Amino acid sequence: MSFNKAMKTETRNFTRKVVHGHAAVILQGGAVLRGRAKDLSLGGVCLQLTEQVALGLSCNVIFEAPLNGNMVKVSATAKVIYCILSGTDGFRVGLQFVHLDAANNKTLAEVML
């Protein structure tokens, strides 16, 4: 396999959807990092934050996503799977959902339709 083909292989398990909503990451101890949701899937969400966060960190995340012309909130327990410096905009942070309750899971599924 050539290098270019290897670089283009998609390893995500779920389809992504671009979103533009407010987001907050609540760390253990209660500190809150505010940012913006950039894209999401049934398995996780990508946020733009001004602060760097550690890989593997467990947290709670709350973000807004569009549903039927309104912004709805989704909350979940998640862990940080990547944190990449994104120019002068801060950090792109990938969060993988660890737990969504039934109501948030239903809302997320509706958003992803």
C-alpha positions as CSV (number, residue, x, y, z in Angstrom):
1,M,0.0,0.0,0.0
2,S,1.4,3.4,-0.9
3,F,1.9,6.1,1.7
4,N,-0.8,8.3,0.2
5,K,-3.4,5.6,0.4
6,A,-2.5,4.8,4.0
7,M,-3.0,8.5,5.0
8,K,-6.5,8.6,3.4
9,T,-7.9,5.6,5.3
10,E,-10.9,6.5,7.4
11,T,-10.7,4.9,10.9
12,R,-13.8,6.5,12.4
13,N,-16.7,4.2,13.3
14,F,-19.5,6.8,12.9
15,T,-20.5,9.5,10.4
16,R,-19.5,13.0,11.4
17,K,-21.8,16.0,11.3
18,V,-20.6,19.6,11.3
19,V,-22.1,21.7,14.1
20,H,-21.6,25.2,15.4
21,G,-22.7,25.4,19.0
22,H,-21.6,26.4,22.5
23,A,-19.8,23.7,24.5
24,A,-18.5,23.2,28.0
25,V,-16.1,20.6,29.5
26,I,-16.5,20.0,33.2
27,L,-13.4,18.6,34.8
28,Q,-13.1,16.6,38.0
29,G,-13.0,19.2,40.7
30,G,-15.5,21.4,39.0
31,A,-13.4,23.6,36.7
32,V,-15.3,24.5,33.5
33,L,-13.6,25.0,30.1
34,R,-15.9,26.8,27.6
35,G,-15.6,26.4,23.8
36,R,-17.4,25.6,20.6
37,A,-18.6,22.3,19.2
38,K,-17.2,21.8,15.7
39,D,-18.4,18.3,14.7
40,L,-20.0,15.3,16.3
41,S,-21.0,11.7,15.8
42,L,-22.8,9.0,17.7
43,G,-19.4,8.2,19.3
44,G,-18.0,11.6,20.2
45,V,-17.6,15.3,19.6
46,C,-14.8,17.6,18.5
47,L,-14.5,20.9,20.4
48,Q,-12.5,24.1,19.9
49,L,-11.1,25.1,23.3
50,T,-8.7,27.8,24.3
51,E,-6.9,25.5,26.8
52,Q,-5.0,22.3,26.3
53,V,-6.3,19.2,28.0
54,A,-4.6,15.9,28.8
55,L,-5.1,12.8,26.7
56,G,-7.2,10.2,28.5
57,L,-8.8,12.7,30.8
58,S,-12.3,11.8,31.9
59,C,-14.8,14.7,32.0
60,N,-18.4,15.7,31.5
61,V,-19.3,17.5,28.3
62,I,-22.3,19.6,27.4
63,F,-22.7,20.9,23.9
64,E,-25.4,22.4,21.6
65,A,-26.5,20.9,18.3
66,P,-29.2,21.9,15.8
67,L,-32.4,19.9,15.8
68,N,-35.5,21.0,13.8
69,G,-34.4,24.6,13.6
70,N,-33.5,24.9,17.3
71,M,-30.3,24.3,19.3
72,V,-30.6,21.4,21.8
73,K,-28.2,20.5,24.6
74,V,-26.6,17.1,24.8
75,S,-24.5,16.0,27.8
76,A,-22.3,13.0,28.3
77,T,-19.4,11.5,30.2
78,A,-16.4,11.4,27.9
79,K,-12.7,11.0,27.6
80,V,-10.1,13.0,25.7
81,I,-8.7,11.1,22.7
82,Y,-6.8,13.9,21.1
83,C,-5.8,17.5,21.7
84,I,-4.2,19.3,18.8
85,L,-3.0,22.9,18.6
86,S,-5.1,24.7,16.0
87,G,-3.2,27.8,15.0
88,T,-4.2,30.9,17.0
89,D,-7.7,29.5,17.6
90,G,-6.6,27.3,20.5
91,F,-7.0,23.5,20.6
92,R,-9.1,21.0,18.7
93,V,-10.1,18.4,21.3
94,G,-11.6,15.1,20.4
95,L,-13.9,13.5,23.1
96,Q,-15.1,10.0,22.9
97,F,-18.4,9.3,24.6
98,V,-18.1,6.9,27.6
99,H,-21.7,7.2,28.8
100,L,-24.9,8.9,27.5
101,D,-28.1,8.4,29.4
102,A,-31.2,7.4,27.5
103,A,-32.6,10.9,26.9
104,N,-29.3,12.3,25.7
105,N,-28.7,9.2,23.5
106,K,-32.1,9.8,21.9
107,T,-31.5,13.5,21.3
108,L,-28.1,12.8,19.8
109,A,-29.6,10.1,17.5
110,E,-32.3,12.6,16.3
111,V,-29.6,15.3,15.7
112,M,-27.6,12.8,13.5
113,L,-30.6,11.9,11.2
